[in-house]
Amino acid sequence: MVKEIHDCPENCEKVREFVRERDGVGYASRVLDEYIGKAVLSLAPLPDSAAKRYLVDLARFNALRTV
C-alpha cells in the first residue's frame, strides 16, 4: 500500500489510519531513541573532544528534528 501512494493517492488516508491505529509514530520514536542511545554509548570510549561532542549532539539532534 505504501509503495502505491503515488499511484493511488486515496491510499494515503488508509496508511495514515494504519499508522495511527498501531502507534506507528510512537514506535518509531522509541526505536529512534534506542539507536541514539546505542550511538552515544558507542562514542563513550573516545576521549572527550570537540569532535566527540559534535557527534553526540548530532545523534541527539535526530530526536528533536521535525519533518
C-alpha positions in Angstrom: 0.0 0.0 0.0 2.8 2.4 0.9 4.6 1.8 -2.5 1.4 2.7 -4.3 0.7 6.0 -2.6 2.0 8.0 -5.6 -0.1 5.9 -8.0 -3.2 5.8 -5.7 -3.4 8.9 -3.5 -6.6 7.5 -1.9 -4.3 5.0 -0.1 -2.7 7.9 1.8 -5.5 8.1 4.3 -5.5 4.3 4.7 -1.8 4.4 5.5 -2.3 7.3 8.0 -5.1 5.3 9.7 -2.9 2.2 9.8 -0.1 4.1 11.4 -2.4 5.8 13.9 -4.1 2.5 14.9 -0.8 0.8 15.6 1.0 3.7 17.3 3.5 3.8 14.4 4.9 7.2 15.2 5.3 6.3 18.9 7.0 3.0 17.9 9.4 4.8 15.5 10.2 7.4 18.2 11.1 4.6 20.7 13.3 2.8 18.1 15.0 6.1 17.3 15.7 6.7 21.0 17.2 3.2 21.2 19.5 3.8 18.3 20.5 7.2 19.6 21.4 5.7 22.9 23.5 3.0 21.2 25.3 5.6 19.1 26.1 7.8 22.2 27.3 4.7 24.1 29.5 3.6 21.2 31.2 7.0 21.5 31.8 6.7 25.2 35.3 5.1 24.9 36.6 8.0 22.9 38.4 10.8 24.7 36.5 13.9 25.3 36.9 16.3 22.4 35.0 18.8 20.3 34.5 16.2 17.6 33.1 13.7 20.1 30.7 16.3 21.5 29.6 17.2 17.9 28.9 13.5 17.2 26.8 13.2 20.4 24.9 16.4 19.6 24.3 15.2 16.1 22.9 11.9 17.2 20.6 13.6 19.7 19.6 16.2 17.2 17.8 13.5 15.2 15.3 13.1 18.1 14.5 16.8 18.0 14.1 17.4 14.3 10.7 17.6 12.7 9.7 16.9 9.1 
